[in-house]
Amino acid sequence: MRFRYFVLLEIALVCVSFTQLLAAHRYGSINRPFELADPLLTQGKDPALAILLIGVAVSLLAFFVINRAKGLWRALSMGLFFLLILGVVVAGTQVLGLPTPSVAGDALGLRGKNKQQGQQKKNKEQSGKGQHSTEEMEFRDNYNDEADRSPVAVVLFHDDYSPPQGVYYFRQNAFSQYNGRRLVTTTRDDVDTDIAPGFPTTSFAIPHDFVVAGVRKDLKTTMALLADHSRPPGLESPISLTATENSNPSRFLRSYEVESAALDTEYLALIGAEAGKKEWTASEWKYYLAAPKDPRYDKLAQSIVDEMPEALKSDPMAKSVAVVSWLGSHGTYSLRHGYANAEDPTAAFLFGEKIGYCIHFAHAAVYLLRQLGIPSRVATGYAINEAARQGGSALLLSSADSHAWPEVYFQDLGWIVMDIFPEQSLDSPPPPPDPDLQRLLGSCCAESVLCKWARILRQPKPVAF
C-alpha cells in the first residue's frame, strides 16, 4: 500500500511460482507434472486443457494484482474484458493447435528444414525423385542430450513385428560419401536411392531391389510427427510412403503411412550372402568402398578377421558381425568425449581411448568394413528397444532415441542394419517412454487412422450396370 512499485515484486513471485509448478511441462511433455497429469491420464483425459486453465487462473491473479481500480463496476468490466482475451487464447489454442515442441541438440541432421529442400519440395513430394540435399552429421565434443527428452513422433503399428535384434530402427537418412574427413550425404543420383527425398503429398514408391519373401516382412506403420524433420523417418526398410490426413493438427504436424520390408531373420541365416550388387558399375563399387588412406584401418580390420574361425574368414556377413562385435567389446559409450577438432575424428576415437557415441562407432565400423571390401554406409534416424512398446500398438519416439548405425549391402537382401552395442558405458541409458503419454498420443494417432477409414467406408460405392 505504501510502496506501489512493489507490485512488480508481487507479479514476479506469481510468475516464478507458476513456472516452477509447470517447469516439467517443457518440450511437449504433457504428462508432466505427474501430480497434475497422472489423475487425468488414468481417466483417458488430456492434461493440456487443465494446464491451459491453470494458466488462465494465474493470469487472472496477476491481473487483479495489477489492477487497482477504485470502482467495483470498473474492476468487473476490466476483469470481464481480460477473461474474454483469455477465452480467445484458449479457444485459439484448441483450433490452431498447441505450440510446437522446441527440439534441440540434433547432431544427426534429423530435424529442422533444409535450405535446398524448399526449392525442390514440390517435385520431390509428387514424384519421390530429385537430387539429394546435403544434411550434415556432426562430430560434437561433450555432446549432451539429457536436457532434451522431448517427444518427436508417434508410431502406430498395423501389424505385429518383433525385430531380430530387439530394436526398432526408423531410418531417415544415409551418409555414404567419403569427403576425405567423414561421411556426408551423397551428391549423386545413382546411389542411396532408397532414401526418401521428401514428404509425400499423395503416395510414391521408394526404389528397392531386394527379395522380401523369407528374409523380410512386409508391414505397415503410421508415423505422426510432433516436431519438424528434414526427411520422413520410417521403419526399415521403407518401400512406399503415403500421405494421410492429419485429423489431429492440435497434436501432430503431419502424418503419413509407411510400408516397410523390415528384416525378419537372424544374422546367422544370412551367412553365405554375397556382399554388394552384381549390377553395380565400377564407379558405384568404388564409391561404397572409399575410406581413409590411414594404414591403421586396414591393419586393424585384418587383425579382426585373423581371429575368426578359418571357415568364416571369407564370408562377408561373418566378417561384418566380427567387426561390429569387436567394436562393441573394445569400445566404451559416452556422450562426454569428442574428437571434433581432430583431422580424422574417427581415427582419434578408434586408435585412442575408444570412448565415444554412435557417430564414432558407426564411422569406425564403416571404415573397417570398407577395408575388407564390404560396401557399407552410416544410416541415421531413431532406434528404440522393442520393450518400450509395452505390448501395445503405439510407440513414442523422443529426441533421446536419435541414433546412427552402420549398414551393409548384400545381393538380393539390400541394406542390412549392423548396429553396435558397446558392452561398457559411462552414461546411463535413456529412460523408456512414459507409458501414459505413449498411450495418450498413440490413441490420438489411432483416432486419426480410424477417422480415415470411416470416411472411406462412408463413401458411396459405384454401381455396375
Salt bridges, closest charged atoms under 4 A:
GLU10 OE1 - ARG68 NH2 3.73
ASP46 OD2 - ARG251 NH2 2.44
ASP106 OD1 - ARG111 NH2 3.95
GLU135 OE1 - ARG231 NH2 3.05
GLU136 OE1 - ARG182 NH2 3.47
GLU138 OE1 - ARG140 NE 3.01
GLU146 OE2 - ARG336 NH2 3.21
ASP190 OD2 - ARG188 NH2 2.74
ASP192 OD1 - ARG377 NH1 2.95
ASP194 OD2 - ARG171 NH1 3.52
ASP194 OD2 - ARG377 NH2 2.79
ASP209 OD2 - LYS277 NZ 2.30
GLU236 OE1 - ARG216 NH1 3.78
GLU245 OE1 - ARG455 NH2 2.92
GLU257 OE1 - LYS452 NZ 3.85
ASP294 OD2 - ARG296 NH2 2.77
GLU310 OE1 - LYS313 NZ 3.23
GLU353 OE1 - HIS337 NE2 3.90
GLU407 OE2 - ARG171 NH2 2.85
GLU407 OE1 - ARG377 NE 2.99
ASP419 OD2 - HIS403 NE2 2.99
ASP436 OD1 - ARG439 NH1 2.85
